[in-house]
Amino acid sequence: MHLPVWLFAVLVGLAVLAFVLGYTLWSVRAQRYTRVGRRPLGSLDAAMPSIEALTQGWHVPGNRLELLRNGDPFFDRLLGDVAQARHSVHLETYVWWRGDICVRVANAFADKAREGVEVRLILDAVGALSMDRDLLVLMREAGVRITEYHDFRFRTMGRINKRTHRKLAVIDSRIGYIFSHGIAQEWMGNAGGPDCWRDTGARLEGPIVPHIQALFAQHWMEETAEVLSDSAYFPDRAPCGDVTLQLVASSPRGGVSPVSLLHRLVIAAAAREIVIQNPYFAPSQEIVAMLIEAAQRGVVVRIMVPGAKTDSFTTWYSGHRNFERLLLGGVEIWEYRKTLCHQKVIVIDRAWGHIGSTNFDERSFDINAEASLGIVDAGVAAELLADFEDDLKHAVPIELAAWRRRPRIDRVKEFLCDQLREQI
C-alpha cells in the first residue's frame, strides 16, 4: 500500500514540526544556569564591588527613602504627588485590574493631562487585560499617552511570553516610586483582612530618580519609538538624604538576568541572617541549595510565604515541593495567614534590604522585565526587619513532621505544578 504524496508530505511536515518544537523545549530546559553559591563570598561588604559590577546596579548615595506599607498609605502618597505635578507623570505597571482605586488613578492622570502636564502610562498587555476599557478612553481623550507593552499582534507573537512586571513611577523627574503594588482594589485598605493585600513600596528622592526615569524611558522607547532625551527628564539631582541605593533591572532579552544574579550574590554573601518575604516563592534547585548552604554555615535563614490566601495556586504548589528539603537543611519557613503577603522583601545581615517587583521564581529571574531596589542602609534594613517581626504575629511556622503528613493529593499537585516552574 502506497501513501498519497500529499499525505506523505503532511506526515513529514508534522514530524519536522514536532522535532523543532521538541528541540526548542529541550534547549530551554537544558539552558546553562549561573552558579555562584558553591563558595561563600565572605561578607556583604567584601562582595559589594562584585555585586555592583556584575548586576550594573551601581551604588547611588545621597537619597531620601520613605517606606510605604500596604495600599492606603501608598496610593495616598502617590496620588498626592501626582496632584502636585507640574511637568510630567510617568507610570509603568503590570497589574491594572478593577476597583475604585483604578477610577481614582485614571481620573488623577486625566486631570493632570488636561492641565497640560505630560502624562505617560505603560501597561502590560497581559496584566491589564481585565481593566475597564472605559478608563482607557477617558485617559486618552484627556491627553494621557498610553502604550501597552508587548500587545497582541501577529507580527510580534514571538515575544508574547515576555512581559514587563516592573512597577515604577516618576513625577516631575524629581520623585520616584519603586513598588510591587498593583492598580487594583485588592491593594486597598491596610492589610486588615483577607481581601486587603499586604505590600511594601518606597517613595524616593535624590540622585536615584534619573535611574528610575531611564527604566521607564527604555520601555517607552521600545514601544513608541519616542526617546525621552530632553534634559527636563534627566536633570541633575542633588543629594537630599543619606541612603545609598542601587537599582537593578532586567529585560526579557535572554542571557543572565541581573536581578537573578543580585538574588544569588546576596545569598552567597550573607554571613549572619537572610530574611525573605515573597508571594511567589518557587526558586530553582540551585537557589534552594544556596539557601541550605547558607543555613549550614551558620546563617539564620527565615522565609515567609503566603498561606492558603494566594492568587496563583500553581506557583504556590510548585514552591511547596521545596519545603521538605529546605526544612531538613535548617531553613525556617513561615506561612502568613492574614491575607496575601505580596511584598518582595529581602534583608541580608541587617545591613542591606530589597524591595521591588521581582518574584522569587524563574519567570521573574529569566523571562520578565523587573525592577529591584537594593538598599544599603542599616536603618531601612531595621525597618524592614521590624515589619517582618510584626508580620510573624499573623504567621505560623511550618514544622517538618507536620509537613510530611500533608495529603498525598497535595504531593501530586506539587509535582505537576513544579513541571511548569520555568513559566509560572
C-alpha positions as CSV (number, residue, x, y, z in Angstrom):
1,M,0.0,0.0,0.0
2,H,1.4,3.4,-1.0
3,L,0.6,6.6,0.8
4,P,-0.7,9.5,-1.3
5,V,2.0,12.1,-2.0
6,W,0.0,14.8,-0.1
7,L,-0.4,12.6,3.0
8,F,3.3,11.7,3.0
9,A,4.1,15.4,2.8
10,V,1.8,16.2,5.7
11,L,3.3,13.5,7.8
12,V,6.8,14.6,7.1
13,G,5.8,18.2,7.9
14,L,4.3,17.2,11.2
15,A,7.4,15.2,12.1
16,V,9.6,18.1,11.3
17,L,7.3,20.4,13.4
18,A,7.3,18.0,16.3
19,F,11.1,17.8,16.1
20,V,11.6,21.6,16.1
21,L,9.1,22.1,19.0
22,G,10.7,19.3,21.0
23,Y,14.2,20.6,20.4
24,T,13.1,24.1,21.3
25,L,11.6,22.9,24.6
26,W,14.6,20.8,25.3
27,S,17.0,23.7,24.6
28,V,15.0,25.9,27.0
29,R,15.1,23.3,29.8
30,A,18.8,22.5,29.1
31,Q,20.0,26.1,29.4
32,R,23.2,26.7,31.4
33,Y,22.3,28.1,34.8
34,T,24.6,30.5,36.7
35,R,26.3,29.0,39.7
36,V,27.6,31.5,42.3
37,G,26.8,29.8,45.5
38,R,29.3,26.9,45.7
39,R,31.5,29.1,47.9
40,P,30.5,31.9,50.2
41,L,31.6,35.4,49.1
42,G,33.0,36.3,52.6
43,S,30.8,39.2,53.6
44,L,28.4,41.6,52.2
45,D,30.9,44.5,52.3
46,A,33.5,42.4,50.5
47,A,31.0,41.2,47.9
48,M,29.5,44.6,47.1
49,P,32.0,45.7,44.4
50,S,31.4,42.4,42.6
51,I,27.6,42.8,43.1
52,E,27.7,46.3,41.6
53,A,29.8,45.3,38.6
54,L,28.0,42.1,37.7
55,T,24.5,43.5,38.1
56,Q,25.3,47.0,36.9
57,G,23.4,48.2,39.9
58,W,25.8,51.0,40.8
59,H,25.6,52.5,44.3
60,V,24.0,55.9,44.3
61,P,24.4,57.8,47.6
62,G,22.5,60.8,48.9
63,N,18.9,59.7,48.6
64,R,15.8,60.1,50.8
65,L,13.6,56.9,51.1
66,E,10.2,56.6,52.6
67,L,8.8,53.0,53.1
68,L,5.1,52.8,52.2
69,R,3.3,49.9,53.7
70,N,0.1,48.5,52.2
71,G,-2.4,50.2,49.8
72,D,-4.0,53.2,51.5
73,P,-0.7,55.0,52.5
74,F,0.9,54.1,49.2
75,F,-1.8,55.4,46.9
76,D,-2.5,58.5,49.1
77,R,1.2,59.4,48.8
78,L,1.4,58.6,45.1
79,L,-1.8,60.5,44.1
80,G,-0.8,63.4,46.3
81,D,2.4,63.7,44.3
82,V,0.5,63.4,41.0
83,A,-1.8,66.2,42.1
84,Q,1.3,68.5,42.6
85,A,2.9,67.5,39.3
86,R,3.9,70.4,37.0
87,H,5.8,68.8,34.1
88,S,5.5,65.0,33.8
89,V,3.9,61.9,35.3
90,H,5.2,58.5,34.2
91,L,3.9,55.2,35.4
92,E,4.7,51.6,34.4
93,T,2.8,48.7,35.8
94,Y,1.9,45.1,35.2
95,V,-1.4,44.9,37.1
96,W,-4.3,47.2,36.3
97,W,-7.4,45.4,37.2
98,R,-10.7,46.8,38.5
99,G,-12.0,48.8,41.5
100,D,-12.4,52.3,42.9
101,I,-8.7,52.9,43.0
102,C,-8.5,52.3,39.3
103,V,-11.0,55.1,38.8
104,R,-9.1,57.4,41.2
105,V,-5.8,56.9,39.4
106,A,-7.4,57.3,35.9
107,N,-9.1,60.5,36.9
108,A,-6.0,61.9,38.5
109,F,-4.0,61.2,35.4
110,A,-6.7,62.7,33.2
111,D,-6.9,65.8,35.3
112,K,-3.2,66.4,35.0
113,A,-3.2,65.8,31.2
114,R,-6.0,68.4,30.8
115,E,-3.7,70.9,32.8
116,G,-1.0,70.4,30.1
117,V,1.2,68.0,32.2
118,E,2.8,65.3,30.1
119,V,1.3,62.0,31.4
120,R,2.6,58.7,30.0
121,L,1.4,55.3,31.0
122,I,2.9,51.9,30.2
123,L,0.5,49.0,30.8
124,D,1.5,45.3,30.3
125,A,-0.9,43.9,27.7
126,V,-1.5,40.7,29.8
127,G,-1.6,42.3,33.2
128,A,-4.1,44.9,32.1
129,L,-6.4,42.5,30.2
130,S,-9.2,42.8,32.8
131,M,-9.1,46.6,33.2
132,D,-12.1,48.7,32.5
133,R,-11.6,49.9,28.9
134,D,-13.7,53.0,29.5
135,L,-10.9,54.2,31.7
136,L,-8.5,53.9,28.8
137,V,-10.9,56.0,26.7
138,L,-11.2,58.6,29.5
139,M,-7.5,59.0,29.9
140,R,-6.7,59.0,26.1
141,E,-9.4,61.6,25.4
142,A,-7.9,63.8,28.2
143,G,-4.5,63.6,26.6
144,V,-2.8,60.8,28.5
145,R,-0.4,58.9,26.3
146,I,-0.8,55.2,26.8
147,T,1.1,52.2,25.4
148,E,0.6,48.5,26.0
149,Y,3.8,46.6,26.4
150,H,4.1,43.6,24.0
151,D,0.5,43.8,22.9
152,F,-1.2,41.1,20.8
153,R,-0.2,41.5,17.2
154,F,0.5,38.7,14.7
155,R,3.9,40.1,13.8
156,T,5.0,40.2,17.5
157,M,3.6,36.9,18.7
158,G,7.2,35.6,19.2
159,R,7.5,38.0,22.2
160,I,4.1,37.3,23.8
161,N,5.6,35.4,26.7
162,K,7.9,38.2,27.6
163,R,6.2,40.7,30.0
164,T,7.0,43.8,31.9
165,H,6.4,43.1,35.5
166,R,8.0,46.4,36.6
167,K,6.1,48.7,38.9
168,L,7.6,52.2,39.0
169,A,6.6,55.8,38.7
170,V,8.4,59.2,38.3
171,I,6.8,62.6,38.9
172,D,8.4,65.7,37.5
173,S,11.7,63.8,37.2
174,R,12.1,64.6,41.0
175,I,10.2,61.9,42.8
176,G,10.4,58.2,42.1
177,Y,8.5,55.2,43.3
178,I,9.5,51.5,43.3
179,F,6.8,49.1,44.4
180,S,5.1,45.8,43.9
181,H,1.5,47.1,44.4
182,G,-0.9,46.7,41.5
183,I,-3.5,49.2,40.4
184,A,-6.5,47.2,41.7
185,Q,-8.9,47.1,44.6
186,E,-7.1,44.1,46.2
187,W,-4.3,46.5,47.4
188,M,-6.7,48.9,49.2
189,G,-7.1,49.0,52.9
190,N,-4.2,48.4,55.3
191,A,-3.9,44.6,55.1
192,G,-6.7,44.4,57.6
193,G,-8.3,41.3,56.2
194,P,-8.2,38.6,53.5
195,D,-9.3,40.9,50.7
196,C,-6.8,43.7,51.6
197,W,-3.3,42.5,50.5
198,R,-0.1,43.2,52.4
199,D,2.6,45.0,50.4
200,T,5.6,47.3,50.6
201,G,6.8,50.1,48.3
202,A,9.1,53.1,48.5
203,R,9.0,56.8,47.7
204,L,12.3,58.1,46.6
205,E,14.0,61.5,46.1
206,G,17.6,62.2,45.1
207,P,20.1,61.1,42.5
208,I,18.5,57.6,42.1
209,V,15.4,59.2,40.4
210,P,17.1,59.6,37.0
211,H,17.9,55.9,37.1
212,I,14.2,55.1,37.6
213,Q,13.3,57.5,34.8
214,A,15.7,55.7,32.5
215,L,14.0,52.4,33.1
216,F,10.6,53.9,32.1
217,A,12.2,55.6,29.1
218,Q,13.7,52.3,28.0
219,H,10.3,50.6,27.6
220,W,8.6,53.8,26.3
221,M,11.1,54.0,23.5
222,E,10.8,50.3,22.8
223,E,7.0,50.6,22.3
224,T,6.6,54.1,20.9
225,A,10.0,54.9,19.3
226,E,10.0,58.2,21.2
227,V,13.2,58.9,23.0
228,L,12.8,60.9,26.2
229,S,16.1,62.7,25.9
230,D,15.2,66.2,26.9
231,S,17.2,67.5,29.9
232,A,13.9,68.1,31.7
233,Y,13.5,64.3,32.1
234,F,17.1,63.9,33.4
235,P,18.0,67.0,35.4
236,D,20.9,66.8,37.9
237,R,19.6,65.6,41.2
238,A,21.4,67.0,44.2
239,P,21.8,64.7,47.3
240,C,18.9,65.2,49.7
241,G,19.4,62.3,52.1
242,D,21.8,59.7,53.4
243,V,20.5,56.5,52.0
244,T,22.6,54.6,49.4
245,L,20.6,52.8,46.7
246,Q,21.2,50.5,43.8
247,L,18.6,50.0,41.1
248,V,19.0,46.6,39.3
249,A,16.8,45.9,36.3
250,S,16.3,43.1,33.8
251,S,14.6,43.0,30.4
252,P,13.5,39.8,28.6
253,R,16.3,39.7,26.0
254,G,18.0,36.5,27.0
255,G,21.3,35.9,28.8
256,V,21.9,36.0,32.5
257,S,19.4,38.3,34.3
258,P,20.9,41.0,36.6
259,V,18.1,40.6,39.1
260,S,18.7,36.8,39.2
261,L,22.4,37.5,39.8
262,L,21.5,40.0,42.5
263,H,19.5,37.5,44.5
264,R,22.1,34.8,44.2
265,L,25.0,37.0,45.1
266,V,23.5,38.5,48.2
267,I,22.5,35.0,49.4
268,A,26.1,33.8,48.8
269,A,27.4,36.9,50.7
270,A,25.3,36.6,53.8
271,A,27.2,35.9,57.0
272,R,24.6,36.3,59.7
273,E,21.0,36.4,58.5
274,I,18.7,36.1,55.5
275,V,15.1,37.2,55.7
276,I,12.9,36.7,52.6
277,Q,9.2,37.6,52.1
278,N,7.8,36.8,48.7
279,P,4.3,35.8,47.5
280,Y,5.6,33.6,44.7
281,F,8.4,31.5,46.2
282,A,9.3,28.8,43.7
283,P,13.1,29.0,43.3
284,S,15.3,26.8,41.2
285,Q,17.1,23.9,42.8
286,E,20.3,25.8,42.7
287,I,18.9,28.6,44.8
288,V,17.4,26.1,47.2
289,A,20.8,24.6,47.6
290,M,22.3,28.0,48.2
291,L,19.8,28.7,51.0
292,I,20.6,25.4,52.6
293,E,24.3,26.0,52.3
294,A,23.9,29.4,54.0
295,A,22.0,27.8,56.9
296,Q,24.7,25.1,57.2
297,R,27.4,27.7,57.5
298,G,25.5,29.3,60.4
299,V,23.4,31.9,58.7
300,V,19.8,32.2,60.1
301,V,17.5,31.8,57.1
302,R,13.9,32.8,57.5
303,I,11.4,32.7,54.7
304,M,7.8,34.0,54.8
305,V,5.3,32.9,52.1
306,P,1.5,33.1,51.8
307,G,-0.8,30.6,53.4
308,A,-3.9,29.5,51.5
309,K,-4.6,33.1,50.5
310,T,-2.9,33.3,47.1
311,D,-3.8,34.3,43.6
312,S,-1.5,31.7,42.0
313,F,-2.0,28.2,43.3
314,T,0.3,26.9,40.5
315,T,3.3,28.8,41.9
316,W,2.1,28.1,45.5
317,Y,2.2,24.3,45.0
318,S,5.4,24.4,42.9
319,G,7.1,26.2,45.8
320,H,5.8,23.7,48.3
321,R,7.8,21.0,46.6
322,N,11.0,22.5,48.0
323,F,9.8,22.9,51.6
324,E,10.8,19.5,52.9
325,R,14.4,19.9,51.5
326,L,14.6,23.4,53.0
327,L,13.3,22.4,56.4
328,L,15.8,19.4,56.5
329,G,18.6,21.9,55.7
330,G,17.8,24.2,58.6
331,V,15.8,26.9,56.9
332,E,12.8,28.3,58.7
333,I,9.6,28.7,56.7
334,W,6.5,30.7,57.9
335,E,3.1,30.9,56.3
336,Y,1.4,34.3,56.6
337,R,-2.3,33.7,57.2
338,K,-4.0,37.1,57.5
339,T,-4.1,37.9,53.8
340,L,-1.9,37.6,50.7
341,C,1.6,39.0,51.6
342,H,2.6,40.4,48.3
343,Q,5.8,42.3,49.2
344,K,9.1,41.3,47.7
345,V,11.4,41.9,50.7
346,I,14.9,40.6,51.4
347,V,17.1,41.7,54.3
348,I,20.7,40.5,54.5
349,D,22.8,40.7,57.7
350,R,20.7,43.6,59.0
351,A,22.6,45.9,56.6
352,W,21.1,45.5,53.1
353,G,17.5,45.4,52.0
354,H,15.5,44.8,48.9
355,I,12.1,45.8,47.6
356,G,10.6,45.9,44.1
357,S,8.7,43.9,41.6
358,T,10.8,40.7,41.5
359,N,9.1,37.5,42.5
360,F,11.3,34.6,43.8
361,D,10.6,32.4,40.8
362,E,12.2,31.6,37.5
363,R,9.7,33.7,35.4
364,S,10.9,36.8,37.2
365,F,14.5,35.8,37.1
366,D,14.7,34.7,33.5
367,I,11.7,36.0,31.5
368,N,10.0,39.1,32.9
369,A,11.3,42.7,32.9
370,E,11.8,43.5,36.6
371,A,13.0,46.4,38.8
372,S,14.7,45.6,42.1
373,L,15.9,48.2,44.5
374,G,18.9,47.4,46.7
375,I,19.0,49.5,49.9
376,V,22.4,49.8,51.5
377,D,21.3,51.2,54.8
378,A,21.1,49.7,58.2
379,G,18.3,52.0,59.3
380,V,16.0,50.9,56.4
381,A,17.0,47.3,56.9
382,A,15.9,47.6,60.6
383,E,12.5,49.0,59.5
384,L,12.0,46.0,57.1
385,L,13.0,43.6,59.8
386,A,10.6,45.2,62.3
387,D,7.8,44.8,59.7
388,F,8.8,41.1,59.3
389,E,8.6,40.6,63.0
390,D,5.2,42.2,63.1
391,D,4.0,40.0,60.2
392,L,5.1,37.0,62.2
393,K,2.2,37.7,64.5
394,H,-0.1,36.6,61.7
395,A,2.1,33.7,60.5
396,V,2.6,30.1,61.6
397,P,5.8,28.1,61.3
398,I,5.9,25.0,59.1
399,E,7.2,22.1,61.1
400,L,8.9,19.2,59.3
401,A,6.9,16.4,61.0
402,A,3.6,18.0,60.2
403,W,4.7,18.9,56.7
404,R,5.5,15.2,56.0
405,R,1.9,14.3,56.9
406,R,0.3,16.5,54.3
407,P,-2.2,14.8,52.0
408,R,-0.9,12.7,49.1
409,I,-3.1,14.7,46.7
410,D,-1.1,17.8,47.6
411,R,2.1,16.0,46.7
412,V,0.7,15.2,43.3
413,K,-0.3,18.8,42.8
414,E,3.2,19.9,43.8
415,F,4.8,17.6,41.3
416,L,2.5,18.6,38.5
417,C,2.8,22.3,39.2
418,D,6.6,22.1,39.5
419,Q,6.9,20.9,36.0
420,L,5.7,24.3,34.9
421,R,8.1,26.1,37.3
422,E,10.0,27.9,34.4
423,Q,6.9,29.6,33.1
424,I,4.7,30.3,36.2
